[in-house]
């Protein structure tokens, strides 16, 4: 009899947890799902650095994304795909400009899956005074400085 009560209790708890998960997913339509893809773009938005490019090098959970030297207006972009192995992933870029160097998370699933919006665009404008984020490339918010 004791074993039977334990089994019933465990089944009840399993049903309660399952219903909680289902209702949570239904109430949060922007919840990230495996297989989602996000377009990540880093733009050199300096005003006058034609003789001094912005150097970028990025890595993903799957490995090296590569890099390049960006002149004014140039960009570096990739698609971040959320799979079973990268749902908590970070895509990290190292930026170098003159004597300044900064490593930052260009895409972090836990931070960006909602703020990149329905467009699933995550854009960065790198400027002399810092790094600006936008999901529409119209409105930009400064996230952090070079220092």
SULMOSUL-V935270 format. One record per helix or strand of 3 or more residues. SS is the DSSP state (A for helix, B for strand). FROM is the first residue (numbers start at 1). LEN is the number of residues. If there is no record, write none. Layout:
BEGIN
ss: (SS & SS)
from: (FROM & FROM)
len: (LEN & LEN)
END
This chain:
BEGIN
ss: (A & B & B & B & B & B & B & A & B & B & B)
from: (2 & 37 & 54 & 63 & 75 & 90 & 100 & 109 & 121 & 130 & 141)
len: (26 & 8 & 7 & 8 & 7 & 8 & 9 & 7 & 7 & 5 & 4)
END
